[in-house]
Amino acid sequence: MNIKKTLVVIGNGMVGQHFLVNLVASPANENYEIVTFCEEPRPAYDRVHLSAFFSGKTAEDLSLVEPGFFEQCYRMCRRRRRIL
Ligand SMILES: Cc1cc2nc3c(=O)[nH]c(=O)nc-3n(C[C@H](O)[C@H](O)[C@H](O)COP(=O)(O)OP(=O)(O)OC[C@H]3O[C@@H](n4cnc5c(N)ncnc54)[C@H](O)[C@@H]3O)c2cc1C
């Protein structure tokens, strides 16, 4: 039986999400239960193109998180949680 370790990622920004996507795509993913804490109300989005929000892009357009990414087993995003 593979006992998973808990991997905690504080902040779900552009870098944190990129890290998670790469981790999930690697064989190491099998070893971890992932919990990410995000002080913002929404998961990672494209800050570089944030100003496009004012010219018609939606929050969904700017999201960097594939639908269902955090709904899968062993992956969780706790929003509005600031880790001190
Ligand atoms: C309008 C705009 C335009 C930009 N244009 C460019 C560009 O052209 N080129 C470029 O290279 N960069 C650009 N940047 C900068 C780029 O967005 C950042 O370099 C990039 O977002 C950094 O990624 P990050 O994941 O390290 O941090 P962030 O994207 O800031 O993500 C960090 C996340 O972690 C959360 N967090 C932090 N501490 C905690 C905590 N203790 N507990 C819980 N959550 C926490 C934050 O709330 C945030 O959601 C731009 C930024 C803005 C705002």
The ligand as a Gaussian input file, in Angstrom:
#p B3LYP/6-31G(d) Opt

LIG

0 1
 C       -1.124000      43.905000     -14.320000
 C        0.114000      43.029000     -14.220000
 C        0.916000      42.839000     -15.353000
 C        2.070000      42.044000     -15.268000
 N        2.804000      41.861000     -16.379000
 C        3.898000      41.068000     -16.345000
 C        4.662000      40.816000     -17.517000
 O        4.372000      41.329000     -18.574000
 N        5.736000      39.993000     -17.426000
 C        6.097000      39.411000     -16.241000
 O        7.069000      38.657000     -16.206000
 N        5.383000      39.631000     -15.110000
 C        4.308000      40.435000     -15.132000
 N        3.583000      40.664000     -14.001000
 C        4.050000      40.045000     -12.765000
 C        3.549000      38.601000     -12.690000
 O        2.145000      38.610000     -12.576000
 C        4.205000      37.982000     -11.479000
 O        5.587000      37.914000     -11.712000
 C        3.679000      36.578000     -11.220000
 O        2.284000      36.632000     -11.001000
 C        4.379000      36.011000     -10.021000
 O        3.830000      34.725000      -9.790000
 P        3.791000      34.137000      -8.354000
 O        3.034000      32.831000      -8.448000
 O        5.165000      34.091000      -7.780000
 O        3.018000      35.188000      -7.474000
 P        1.500000      35.614000      -7.561000
 O        0.952000      35.494000      -8.942000
 O        1.459000      36.955000      -6.884000
 O        0.754000      34.523000      -6.685000
 C        0.968000      34.354000      -5.308000
 C       -0.366000      33.955000      -4.698000
 O       -0.133000      33.465000      -3.390000
 C       -1.005000      34.112000      -2.508000
 N       -0.341000      34.149000      -1.197000
 C        0.809000      34.786000      -0.891000
 N        1.137000      34.587000       0.414000
 C        0.147000      33.800000       0.917000
 C       -0.073000      33.254000       2.222000
 N        0.755000      33.473000       3.235000
 N       -1.199000      32.465000       2.408000
 C       -2.044000      32.229000       1.377000
 N       -1.882000      32.737000       0.129000
 C       -0.780000      33.515000      -0.105000
 C       -1.279000      35.485000      -3.105000
 O       -2.491000      36.038000      -2.648000
 C       -1.348000      35.113000      -4.596000
 O       -2.636000      34.678000      -4.950000
 C        2.437000      41.452000     -14.039000
 C        1.610000      41.647000     -12.908000
 C        0.468000      42.425000     -12.996000
 C       -0.399000      42.607000     -11.751000

